[in-house]
Amino acid sequence: MGRLRQKGKAGAAKAYVTRSAAIKRLQCSLADFRRLCIIKGIFPREPRHRKRANKGSSAPASFYYAKDIAYLAHEPILKKLREHKAFAKKLARALGRGEWSSAKSLEDNKPVYRLDHIIKERYPSFIDAIRDIDDALCMIFLFASLPSNDRISTSLVENCSRLAAEWQLYVMRTRSLRKVFLSIKGVYYQAEVMDQPITWLVPYQFTQNIPSDVDVRVMLTFLELYQTLLGFVFFKLYTEIDLVYPPPLDLDKQDSGAGIGAFALEERNRDDMLSSVLSASTGQSNGKRVSSKAVRQAIKALAESSVTAEELENDVPSRDAESEHQDEMFVLRPSASNPGDAADLSTLHSFSSFPQSHVTNLFEPYTFFLSRETSRPIFEFIVRCFGGRIGWSSTTGSGSPYDETDDSITHVILDRPLNQRSDATGAELNRMRRRKYVQPQWIVDCINSGRLLLEEPYSQGKTLPPHLSPFSGREGAQELRAGITGDSAMDDMMEKNETSEEDEPDGDKSDSERSADKALMATMEASHSDPGAMRGVELQAEAVGVDYGTFEKKLAKTQKKGTKVGEGVNGVEDMNKMMLSNKQRKLYEKVRYSERKRQAENAKLEERRKELRKVQKRERKPT
Amino acid sequence: MASHVANRKRKPTAKEQLDASDVESFPGGSLDSLSSDEEEDRLLHESDKSDSDSVDAFPEIDTDSDSDTEGGDDVDDVDEGSSANDEEFPGSEDEAQDIEGASSENDLHIFPKAKTVVSDITGQPKKVYPEIEPDYDSDSSTEDAPNRIGNIPLHWYDDLPHVGYDIDGTKVLKPARGDELDKFLKTVDDPSAWTSAFDKNTQMDKPLTAEELDIIRRLEALENPDSNYDPYHPTVEWFTGKGKEEIMPLSAAPEPKRRWIPSKWEKQKVMKIVRAIRQGRILPSKPKATSSIPQFYAIWNDEPSSHAPPPLTAPKLRLPTHSESYNPPEEHLPTEKEQKEWEATDKEDRERDYLPQKYSALRLVPAYGQFIQERFSRQLDLYLAPRIQRAKLNIDPNSLIPKLPSPNTLRPFPNYKSLSFPHARGRVRCASISPDGAWVVSADEEGAVCLWEVIVGREVKRWSLNEKVGAVEWCPRMDASFFVVGTEEKLYFFMPPNLPPAIRLATKALLIPSALSSTPATPSLVKWVNFPHEPAPESPHLSVDLPASSGLIRQIAWHRKGDYFATVCGHHPCPTLITTTASGGGQGAVWIHQVSRRHSQAPFKKIKGSVQLVLFHPSRPHFFVATQRYVRIYNLAEQKLLKMLTPGIRWISSMDVHPSGDHLIVGGYDRKLCWFDLELSEKPYKILRYHSRAIRSLHFHPSYPLFVSSSDDGSIQVFHARVYSDLLTDPLIVPLKILRGHDVREGLGVLQVRWVPKQPWLVSTGADSTVAVWCH
């Protein structure tokens, strides 16, 4: 006989801990526990047997891994939280007693925790962090647009807007924006950083207020973590492209509403760069001598870094120079003494410099001007991400590189109904003729389709074509194409077919003809599989006196029927289904369920589309 | 010691004296009471407690004053005499004084004073009391008789005219109490009435004494009820205070040095801090600004400390679809009905959290009201929702369907309906095909039995029995040709017309032998009835009468040799009308008949359950009996049960055995079909459920690897069933074809299916009173 096993000493009862037990074990308050869980990324688990995990009780409870809780118990932040509790007591006491000086010194020595180690723990490598910044970006952009109040401090909002601007600057600089979608919830952006798609949602520019049913404490705790995370991520991203982090902020510009223009991207210190380049090259030559090429490069890099930040951002030649410089490095590297390393590096390098399939210089040749009713932060960001130059009227903020009268402007983005102005001067008319006036959706649709679309359907006052989501996969892409090119041709084709089919059953055919037709059909049906028989049928048809066009049509029809017969294969499958065991049948039904649901949804949409098309046509016809 | 004894002796007397004082019978006493009121009060007070108090607590009164006040009394003389004695005997002074005190305090001379005389015998002084003279004063009869009921709740006497009993046992009557008016007048008249209280014991008002009133007053004033208590008593200093100071120290040790020299260790500690401040290790006032700004650095430059996989990342949010666009294609916009439905559902139950909307221009798009809520709910999901890594089943559902050979490769099997033979009316319950496969005999519920050709459907002959026909079956013999029709309680043997003469003769010899074998010795319940040698063409050649009320013959099963056949009778079971008490259901339902001997016997004396079907094994002397739920296999030769199969069907409707004899299929009214491998197990090898209604009939083809099932849903399902002779390969069952063509009437579809013996053709009878032939 084995040893008696005591209940609750092993298995699920030991592996799981309820929340209240966890709090008791950690000796902290529920609020502190929540804060810890958020910061450490610990979440409840679903045990396979709730009752077993709860030691026989079936009362509702949320379970955590006992190991997670043990992990929390060693957390330095927990200690800091306890210290903070003591501090709060001391402070309240000092304030209550009116001991202002000791209160002040307490306040000065308030325990503060840092989250650096948490970031390192939760994201052991940089790529892990990059994969998980979607939510962080959403929150940062949301809080950047919130008004500050007693719960949300001004410094927090400022920090969020600074982080948001830094991210946008990075995306613009590396031109990594891929997709944009204007939805009813806000603007979805998708960028590709280190081959990871990063999607974030930015609300439209309206004043948001935090509703009462939302726990701000939770949001602020998340925000605390996200700010730190993004700080480290941006630091790494900026330093990888040799920029200074944090980018210096021009306060004057910010006060005048320059938005992201208030930040200046700055190359890293030239001395640093020189030394790094030198060290890299010497490292490659195994410290024998400093190669002349390396020196030349260093000098070149110095020359580049002296270009101002603004130029760096906007000018394409600098990018060209960069790529030249990269090419040269590419030439240099194989000459290094340890070929294995160099080969590795060079392949890496070539990967990064390889022109991606996505077009990132879509708007490079064009110069845009934003009309004052359009949202500047959205379109400034988008256009600059794709290499375009953009200006705006001074009413929407300072920092516009040119004003409306500039002759280089090729496109004006405007979002107002068409109204004829009669008092336009000759110069204005001239300008208007040279420029193209488009609605904002054009920009976004161009980006999503990866090419420049015709401006005509998007011009001022036109009813816009539907704006489709670029995230809907392959099927979505097809629809997108159809929607944009206008599938009227296809429509017409279909309609013709329909009408011809409707017209076909004429009453003037004689019975004999009909019977002949029927016989023909029967033979067709029988022989549509092999070409030899088909030819025979054709001849027969000629003999009967059916002209080629009608023959073709009938052929198509019978083939359709044939496919229906082909469903007989499906029928066999259906019959084979009866040989499934009960378990397998259930699985089969489960798998088929979602498929069918999706199909039904698509079919519904398709049907509605057809109906709408018919209605449109009917409306068009009388006119 | 002696004094104590004396005191104890004296106690009751003191009480009596008190009582006496109440009466005030003694003038001297009254005098005394007048003179020393205060003393008397104290006495009263003390005497109440005298039971518990020691006598020592009695106040001491000096006898002199007493003697002063009183004069010329003889008892006093005695007293004086005694005091004189006191002087003589200083040892007994106390006790004498006590006695005197006691006597003087009462001043009632009820009890005469004792004389102390020196005993002649012991030589010790002793007290001698004078004799009590029983006179008027000594009696206590003048006292009020106290109520002697004892410690009894007085409310027991509430309804009685008396209140207790006196010493003689006579009732002490309640004193008359006046009415309310009297009471009022009393209060008016008597000024002390308001300070009197009702005494229950005596049932009359008694005025409260001054002390009692004083106690009441004190209680009302929240004072201590004891009048002697002095709250302002000065403290009595016992150990401290003036003149009691401690002069000498406790220890003679000199005062230590540390009391007046600064601490060395403290100095060292302070100097440590001072040095730290000087060296800049401790900043006395830290600048705050540097600590609050987070410093970022290259945190990911060094290798991760552990190579454990990173924590499970949260799933990303769903990406937006077309319907979320500010300008979606119009088909995505909800109809009014959908919109209402969306608004009516709860927030948690909604399939999507937004309603698609269309705006003609971007400037018209408003702020999204749920933005912050959605962010918040996402965060709640991140830290409150349990996360599971679930392996998503990404398989093609079609891969689950077993790969079976195509039906086209398994031809021939019946494919289409070649002809249908109509019956006049009534459901066609049964049909049978002759062993040579040329003729079909079918019978309906109206009693019409039709004989027709399989190939062309030409009717050759028709018999009308005017009875409900339950079963019809050809004899499997090739050398004779006849069939048996089972009706209610009767079996008829018919011979088809136009037989070849040889067969005709053989059949006749079988059915109407010229020399009948002797009638069986034991009288049987079953009667075999002969018809004349040349019967009318309409009439049967032979009939068997089953015992009365055995019900309709439902099934006839021939043994392969064609001599024996078994019948099952009983009413047609209908699962909806469960009347299992049908007479045929039980043991009397099964009969085995032998044609050559014209003998019938019931094989089972007793059988559990109602028998539905029976079958002969095609090669062995085994007999299958299907009851409602189980199939039992008996060995007829050894007369014992071999096996009991449990198909798990609620009600078995049909059963057939494979021609090899190793496999059995059983169908049930609950739509299940079970395939048994008889050599394997009592449990089914395969259970199929594909008909949508009850299975009615099953049949294995005698030569082709086919079997068929028919159902109340009007369909016939043809299967390919290949059985391998090696034991390792499982039988192969391939569904081949679903034949539809029979109508469903009153919930009944295809009632019986039978294979044509030498062709892959099928004959099916339906409730729509047609018989169909299906050809390949």
Chai-1 contact restraints between the chains, C-beta under 6 A:
chainA,res_idxA,chainB,res_idxB,connection_type,confidence,min_distance_angstrom,max_distance_angstrom,comment,restraint_id
A,C37,B,Y383,contact,1.0,0.0,6.0,A-B,restraint_1
A,I38,B,Y383,contact,1.0,0.0,6.0,A-B,restraint_2
A,G41,B,P311,contact,1.0,0.0,6.0,A-B,restraint_3
A,F43,B,Y383,contact,1.0,0.0,6.0,A-B,restraint_4
A,F43,B,R387,contact,1.0,0.0,6.0,A-B,restraint_5
A,P44,B,P386,contact,1.0,0.0,6.0,A-B,restraint_6
A,R45,B,P386,contact,1.0,0.0,6.0,A-B,restraint_7
A,E46,B,P386,contact,1.0,0.0,6.0,A-B,restraint_8
A,E46,B,I388,contact,1.0,0.0,6.0,A-B,restraint_9
A,D108,B,K288,contact,1.0,0.0,6.0,A-B,restraint_10
A,K120,B,I299,contact,1.0,0.0,6.0,A-B,restraint_11
A,P124,B,P304,contact,1.0,0.0,6.0,A-B,restraint_12
A,P124,B,P310,contact,1.0,0.0,6.0,A-B,restraint_13
A,S125,B,P304,contact,1.0,0.0,6.0,A-B,restraint_14
A,F126,B,W300,contact,1.0,0.0,6.0,A-B,restraint_15
A,D128,B,P310,contact,1.0,0.0,6.0,A-B,restraint_16
A,D132,B,T313,contact,1.0,0.0,6.0,A-B,restraint_17
A,D134,B,K316,contact,1.0,0.0,6.0,A-B,restraint_18
A,L142,B,R375,contact,1.0,0.0,6.0,A-B,restraint_19
A,F181,B,P320,contact,1.0,0.0,6.0,A-B,restraint_20
A,L182,B,Y326,contact,1.0,0.0,6.0,A-B,restraint_21
A,S183,B,P320,contact,1.0,0.0,6.0,A-B,restraint_22
A,S183,B,E324,contact,1.0,0.0,6.0,A-B,restraint_23
A,S183,B,S325,contact,1.0,0.0,6.0,A-B,restraint_24
A,I184,B,Y326,contact,1.0,0.0,6.0,A-B,restraint_25
A,I184,B,Q357,contact,1.0,0.0,6.0,A-B,restraint_26
A,K185,B,Y368,contact,1.0,0.0,6.0,A-B,restraint_27
A,Y188,B,P320,contact,1.0,0.0,6.0,A-B,restraint_28
A,P203,B,F371,contact,1.0,0.0,6.0,A-B,restraint_29
A,Y204,B,A367,contact,1.0,0.0,6.0,A-B,restraint_30
A,F206,B,A367,contact,1.0,0.0,6.0,A-B,restraint_31
A,I210,B,I372,contact,1.0,0.0,6.0,A-B,restraint_32
A,V214,B,I372,contact,1.0,0.0,6.0,A-B,restraint_33
A,V214,B,F376,contact,1.0,0.0,6.0,A-B,restraint_34
A,V218,B,Q379,contact,1.0,0.0,6.0,A-B,restraint_35
A,F222,B,Q379,contact,1.0,0.0,6.0,A-B,restraint_36
A,G231,B,F296,contact,1.0,0.0,6.0,A-B,restraint_37
A,F232,B,F296,contact,1.0,0.0,6.0,A-B,restraint_38
A,F232,B,I299,contact,1.0,0.0,6.0,A-B,restraint_39
A,F235,B,F296,contact,1.0,0.0,6.0,A-B,restraint_40
A,K236,B,W300,contact,1.0,0.0,6.0,A-B,restraint_41
A,E373,B,R363,contact,1.0,0.0,6.0,A-B,restraint_42
A,D415,B,A361,contact,1.0,0.0,6.0,A-B,restraint_43
A,D415,B,L362,contact,1.0,0.0,6.0,A-B,restraint_44
A,D415,B,R363,contact,1.0,0.0,6.0,A-B,restraint_45
A,P440,B,L362,contact,1.0,0.0,6.0,A-B,restraint_46
A,L464,B,N327,contact,1.0,0.0,6.0,A-B,restraint_47
A,P466,B,N327,contact,1.0,0.0,6.0,A-B,restraint_48
A,P466,B,P328,contact,1.0,0.0,6.0,A-B,restraint_49
A,P466,B,P329,contact,1.0,0.0,6.0,A-B,restraint_50
A,H467,B,S325,contact,1.0,0.0,6.0,A-B,restraint_51
A,H467,B,N327,contact,1.0,0.0,6.0,A-B,restraint_52
A,L468,B,H322,contact,1.0,0.0,6.0,A-B,restraint_53
A,S469,B,P320,contact,1.0,0.0,6.0,A-B,restraint_54
A,S469,B,T321,contact,1.0,0.0,6.0,A-B,restraint_55
A,S469,B,H322,contact,1.0,0.0,6.0,A-B,restraint_56
A,F471,B,L319,contact,1.0,0.0,6.0,A-B,restraint_57
A,F471,B,P320,contact,1.0,0.0,6.0,A-B,restraint_58
A,S472,B,T321,contact,1.0,0.0,6.0,A-B,restraint_59
A,S472,B,H322,contact,1.0,0.0,6.0,A-B,restraint_60
A,E573,B,I401,contact,1.0,0.0,6.0,A-B,restraint_61
A,M575,B,P735,contact,1.0,0.0,6.0,A-B,restraint_62
A,N576,B,I401,contact,1.0,0.0,6.0,A-B,restraint_63
A,N576,B,L404,contact,1.0,0.0,6.0,A-B,restraint_64
A,K577,B,I401,contact,1.0,0.0,6.0,A-B,restraint_65
A,M578,B,L688,contact,1.0,0.0,6.0,A-B,restraint_66
A,M578,B,Y690,contact,1.0,0.0,6.0,A-B,restraint_67
A,M578,B,P735,contact,1.0,0.0,6.0,A-B,restraint_68
A,M579,B,P402,contact,1.0,0.0,6.0,A-B,restraint_69
A,Q584,B,L400,contact,1.0,0.0,6.0,A-B,restraint_70
A,Y588,B,P397,contact,1.0,0.0,6.0,A-B,restraint_71
A,Y588,B,L400,contact,1.0,0.0,6.0,A-B,restraint_72
A,V591,B,P397,contact,1.0,0.0,6.0,A-B,restraint_73
A,R592,B,P397,contact,1.0,0.0,6.0,A-B,restraint_74
A,L605,B,E331,contact,1.0,0.0,6.0,A-B,restraint_75
A,R608,B,E331,contact,1.0,0.0,6.0,A-B,restraint_76
A,R609,B,E331,contact,1.0,0.0,6.0,A-B,restraint_77
A,L612,B,E330,contact,1.0,0.0,6.0,A-B,restraint_78
